[in-house]
Amino acid sequence: MNIVKVNGVELAYDHFGQETDEAILLIAGLGTQMIRWTVPFCEGLAARGFRVIRFDNRDVGCSTHFSHYPTMDFAALATALMSGQRPDIPYTLDDMANDAIGLLDALSIDRAHIVGRSMGGMIAQLAASDYPERVLSLTSIMSSSGNPALPQAAPDVMAMMTTPAPNPFEDEAGFLEHSLTFAKRIAGTGYPFEEDAYRALVLEEVQRAYDPGSVGRQIAAIAVSGDRRPRLATIKAPALVIHGADDPLFVPACGEDTASAIPGAEFMLVDGMGHDIPHQLYPVISDAIERTARPQS
């Protein structure tokens, strides 16, 4: 793992493959760390001839945290947004998109293929919109456009996501039960949920960095991002939108709307996939990323 100073924050990253190969930058989702892009997934992309870079977004993992910021008041956030005021939040998705491009700068990478999952898909969308000269292709996975007319997540899913988990250092069993219950709920029906692997993953995240307030701060960043469709309409790079047919957090209409807002984007609906990427789908997802990155190959 390496650390670089970017856009006023420190970002932790690592990479796979040859430095001379075209780069793929992987952007993680809400409150999750770069290790959600698992080593086998990254190695699979690297084996296709890409330099694969994954990193911790600001406020998670081994990157700079904003723990000094007051606990997020969602009622005040909603009131400010409804009244047209700018809420007091530590950063926005635009800042996070600037982080991604800044990381490319720090690594002396002129252009890269950008791949994001969930919130990371939103960040990738903004990077492709604002930095067309830097983005070779865009793959947005299980994400959304910010269109306020889209269906919302199932109420029980939202309740699980916004209910604080027990402190893992005080109640590891309770923390794991909370995390596993949510992960099972948003997983698809097409592939077995691998409980042992997920348990090991979330415990590894806890050991890397535990900051329960970061999820609220990143939710606030998403909330103020608003409707991204006008910006999606400016994207020039080849674009792919991948979505799970079973996703209860961002329902398939969110992926369809994202693809329809990006000129020429391909929409790929994956049967049996929820709001996760089971290892059985690694080859399918990697094939699609490569096809978008190398449309003539």
N, C-alpha and C positions, 0 to 999 in steps of 0.2 A: 504494500500500500504506500502511496505517495501523497504528499500535501503540497498544494500550491496556493498562493495568494491571488485571488481573482475578485474584481468588483467590490473590494473592501471586505471580503470574507475569505476564510481558508476553506478549500474544498479538498476532500479526500477522494482519491481515485486509484484505480489500477487498470491494467490493460492486458490484452491477449493478442497473439499473432505478431507479424512482422511490422516494424515501424514504417517500412516502405510501401505497405499495402494501403489501399483506400480505407479511410476510417469510418467506423460506425460508432456513434455516440448513443449510449443507452441511458434513458432518463427514468428514474424510479417514480413510484406513485406516492400518494398521500401518507405521510408519516412512516414510510418504509425506507429501508436502506438499500444501498447498491447490491447487497448480496441477494436481494430478491431476484436479480438477474443472476441465476445460478452459474457456477463454474461450467457445468456441462453445456448449458445454453450458450455461454460465451465462447467456449472452446469449439462448439459446433459451427458458429459463425466464423470464427478465426480459421477453421479448417477449409472454409470456402474461399479463403484468400482475402480476408478483411482484417484490418487492425481494429480490435474491439475495445472500446473504452467504457467503463462503467464508473459512476461516481455517486457520492452521497450529496444530495441536494443540501442547500443551506438549512440549518435547524434540525438535521437528523444525522445519525451515525457519527463519524469522526470529523465532520465538517463543523464550521462555526455555528453555535447555538445562540438563540435569542431568549434564553431562560430568564434573563433579568427583566423581560417585559412582563407587565401585569397579566394575570389570568384573563383570557379572552372573554369579554362580555358579549354573548351572541345577541341578546336583546338590544343592547346599545348599537351593535353592528347593524342589525336589521332596521332599527329606527333611523340611523344615519343614512343607510342606503335608500330607504323609502322616501326620505325627505330631500334626497339629492345631494347630501353632504358627503364629503370625503371622510370616512371613518379613520380613527387613529389606529393604524396597524403597522407592524414593524417592516413589512415588505410585501410586494405584490408578485403575481406570476410573471410580470414583465421583468422584475429584478431577477427572477429565477431563470428566465430565458437568457437574460444578459450574462448570468453566471455560466450557462452552458456554452455560449459563444466565447466568453472570456477564458474558459478552460481550453477551448480549441486554440485560442491565441497563445496561451501559456505553453501549449505543446507544439507550437509552430505548425498547426494544421490549418491550411487555407480553407478547405472545404470538406464537409463530411456528410454522411448519411445520418439522419437523426431519427431515432426510434424512441417513442415514449409510451408508457403504460399508465392508464387512468389519469391522475393529475399530471404525470409525466407526459402524457399525450397532449394535454393542454399547453404545457410548456413548449413541447416540440412544435405545436401549431404556431405559437407566437414567434418562435425562432425562425421558422420557415417563412412567416409573413414579413417579419421585420428585417431579416438578414438573407434576402434571396441569393445574394452572391456567395454566401457561405454554406448553403444547404443544397446538397446534391440530390437528395430524395427525402421524403417524409413518410414514416410509418406511424400512425396513431392507433394504439391498441386499447380497447375497452375504455374509451374516453367519450367526450361529448363536445358540443359546440357552444354551450352556454345559452342556447335558445330558451328563453323563459317559458315558452309554450310546450316544451317537451314534457312527457310524463315523468313524474318524480319516482324515486326509489320507493320500494315497499316500506310501509311505516315501521315494521319490525326491524328491517335492515337499518333504517336511519336511527332507530332507538339503540340498537346494538352498537352502531358505529360511534354514537355520541355519548354513550354511557361509559364513565371512566372504569378502567380495569383496576383490579387490586394491585398494590405495589408488589412486584415480583420478588423483591428482596425481603418482604415481610410475609407474603402469602403466595409462594410460587405455584402451588396447586390451583388456587383461585385464579391467578393470572392466566395460567395455561388453559383452564376451563373456559374463561371469558374469551381468550384469543381463539381457541379451537372451535367454540360454538359459532363465533362470527365467521371464521374461515369456512366452516362446513356449510353455513347458510348461503354464502355467496359463491360457493363452488358449483360447477355444473353437474349435470346428471350423467354425462357420458363417460366419465372416468372415475375410478375409485379414489376417494380422498385418502391420501397417505398421511395418516395422523402422526406417525413417528417422525417422518421427515419434516413435517410442518412444526412439530414441537421443537425439534432441534434447531430449526431456522429461527423461530422467534426467541429462543433462549440465546442464540448467538447474537441476535440483534440487541438483546438486553445487555449482554456482556460488552458489546462494542460501545453502546451509549444508551442510557435510559433517560428520556426526557418526555414525560407524558404531556406536557403543555404544548409540544411542537405540533401536535395534530390540530389543535384549536387554531394556532397561528396560521397553519397552512390552509385550513378550511376558510379562514378569513381572506387569505390571498385569493382563493378560488372565488369566493363570494363577490369580491370587488372587481373581478375580471369581467363580469357581465357577459353580454352577448358577443361572441367572437366572430359571428358569421361575416360581418363586413371585412374583417381582417383575413378570414379564411379565403374570401373571394379574390384576394390579391396574390395568393400563393402560386408560384410559377413552377416549382419543382414537381417531378413525378410523385404522386401521393397514393398511399394505400391506407385504407381504414379497415382494421380487423376488429370484429366484435363477436362476443359469444351469444349464441341464441338463447342461453339460459341465464344471462346476466341480470340479477335482480337489483343491482346497485345503479348501474347505467343501463337501462333497458335497451334492446336492439334499436329502437327508434332514435336513440342518441347517436349511435354509430351511423345510421342511415342519414341523419340530418347533417352530421359532420361531413360525410362523403359528398352529399349533394351541394354543400356550400363551397367545396374546393374544386376549382375547374379541372375536369378530367380525372378526378380521383376514382380509384377502384374501391368498391365496397366488398368485403369478404366476410360473410356470416358463417361462423363455425358451429356446427351442430354439437351439442353436448358440452360446450365450453361456457363457463360462468365468468365471474370476475376474478379469474386467475389464469395461469398458463400451466396446465399439468405437463409433466415431462413427456407424456405420449404425444403431445402436440408440438414439441420442439422442432422436429423436422418439417412439419407443415408450416409453422410460423417462419422458420428460417428460410424455407423455399420461397415464401411469399416476399420476405424482406429482400432476398437476393434478386428475385424477379423484378422488383420495383427499382432496386439499385442498378441492375444491369438489364434493362428492358430488351436489349438486342442479343443477349447471350442465350 
